[in-house]
Amino acid sequence: MYVITGATSRTGSVVANYLIEKGQQVRVLGRDAERLATFADKGADVFVAEPADQAALTEAFTGAKAVYVMLQPNYIATSNNFRAYQDRIMDAIMPALEKATVKYAVSLSSWGADKHEGTGPVAGLHQLEQRLNRIAGLNVLHIRPGYFMENTFSQVDNILARHTAAGPFSPNVKFPFIATQDVGFAAGEALLKLDFQGKQIRELHGNQDLTMLEVATIIGKAIQHPGLTYVQDSKEKTRQDLLDLNFSEHIIQLILEVADAMNAGHIQMLNPRSADNSTPISYERFVNETLLPLYKLKKQ
C-alpha cells in the first residue's frame, strides 16, 4: 500500500491518481473527507487527518510500502510563524514514519533546498530533507523541482487589471519552469519503481528555462496580445498588492525573501540540465491548456 500525504494538492493528487491507474493500493491523506471523495470513487482508502497529528499519521503509515511526504503550505494558519507550522508537521511526520517502520519515502522538496537560510519558505524544505535523512533504515528520494508554472496564474489578474505581466522578479533572469503535473508523475514513477536506496536527491528542471519577459511573450501570443510585456514591481508595490490580498506581513517578508534569492541566484539548480532532469510539458502547452481557459473565464 502507498500512502499519499497532501493528496488533494496539485502534486499529491497526480501521485495518487498515477498509482491508482497503475493498479496499486493507495491510501490518501487529507483534512477534508469531501475533497478526498473522488479518490474513494476510484478505490482508494481515504484517511482524514490533520497534518500535525502524530498518532493519526502513525496509524495511516502503518503497513505502507512507501509514503509520499510533503509539507502543504497554509498561509492563513501560519500568518505569524510559517516555519513553526512547518516544524509542527515535521514533528508529527518523522516519529510516525519511524514508529510505522516505513522503508521508502519520496519527499517533495524544492530547488534551493540545499541552502539552510535566505530562501523564504524553502528553508523549511531544507529542514525536511535533513530530518528525513536522519531516520535510520528509511530510503528516501528528495525531489527538487524548479519554479512551478502554476505560480504564473497570478499573471491573469495582472494582465486584466494592468494590461501587463508583473511581479517581483527580475525580467531577464532565467528560471527552470516546471508543471506540477510533471512533478507528480516523476514522484509517482519513483514510488512505483522504488529503485532508490539510502538518501538521494533528484532535481527536476522542467521543460525549459525562461525569463519573465519570455513568459509574458508566450502568454501574449496565446491571448492574442502580441505586445504583452513584463514589469518588475518594486518591493513596496509587491508588498501592498499582497496586503490587499490579506497576506500577513510575516508571509509577505518570506515571499520577498524568496524572490530576492531567485533574482540573485542564491536559489539555483546544482546540476546542468539533462534528459534525466528535464520533463515533457512546455510552458506553451501549459498556457494553452491551463492558463488560457482561466484567462477567458475571468475576462467574461
C-alpha positions, 0 to 999 in steps of 0.5 A: 500500500502507498500512502499519499500525504497532501493528496488533494494538492496539485502534486499529491493528487497526480501521485495518487491518481498515477498509482491508482491507474497503475493498479496499486493500493493507495491510501490518501491523506487529507483534512477534508473527507469531501475533497478526498471523495473522488479518490474513494470513487476510484478505490482508494482508502481515504484517511482524514487527518490533520497534518500535525497529528502524530498518532493519526499519521502513525496509524495511516503509515502503518503497513505502507510500502512507501509514503509520499511526504510533503509539507502543504503550505497554509498561509492563513494558519501560519500568518505569524510563524510559517516555519513553526507550522512547518516544524509542527508537521515535521514533528508529527511526520518523522516519529510516525514514519519511524514508529510505522517502520516505513522503508521508502519515502519520496519527499517533495522538496524544492530547488534551493533546498540545499541552502539552510537560510535566505530562501523564504519558505524553502528553508523549511524544505531544507529542514525536511530533507535533513530530518528525513535523512536522519531516520535510520533504515528509511530510503528516501528520494528528495525531489527538487523541482524548479519554479512551478508554472502554476505560480504564473496564474497570478499573471491573469489578474495582472494582465486584466487589471494592468494590461501587463505581466508583473511581479517581483522578479527580475525580467531577464533572469532565467528560471527552470519552469516546471508543471506540477503535473510533471512533478507528480508523475516523476514522484509517482514513477519513483514510488512505483519503481522504488529503485532508490536506496539510502538518501538521494536527491533528484532535481527536476528542471522542467521543460525549459528555462525562461525569463519573465519577459519570455513568459509574458511573450508566450502568454501574449501570443496565446491571448492574442496580445502580441505586445504583452510585456513584463514589469518588475514591481518594486518591493513596496508595490509587491508588498501592498498588492499582497496586503490587499490580498490579506497576506500577513506581513510575516508571509509577505517578508518570506515571499520577498525573501524568496524572490530576492534569492531567485533574482540573485541566484542564491536559489539555483539548480546544482546540476546542468540540465539533462534528459534525466532532469528535464520533463515533457510539458512546455510552458506553451502547452501549459498556457494553452491548456491551463492558463488560457481557459482561466484567462477567458473565464475571468475576462467574461 
